[in-house]
């Protein structure tokens, strides 16, 4: 977030439980809160968060940095979101050679948001 130079009012962080069932429940509650609000994109950190959000079982190495379209259909409106999966910061600590790849992925998010 700091590398992208986002202000506190320009993003929200959501922490999901490590338990897959609880994480899914927490994510669905978050979706209900988003209902009727405009959100630009979601950046899940790591495979678990990505798979919870997308409801898939993809290897992050296959989809990181790609824009995945996601639609939320709520009782007030439909929201089209862009999901940009990136590597978890803990993974980058273990594999520092992947930091360049993560930065390229974040630059795609920045391009989507119109951040230079």
ABEGO torsion letter per residue (X at the ends): XAAAGBBAAABBBBBBBABAAAAAAAAAAAAAAABGBBBABBBBBEAAAAAAAAGBBBBAAAABGBBBBBBBBBAABBBBBBBBBBBBAAAAAABAAAAAAAAAAAAAAAAAAGBX
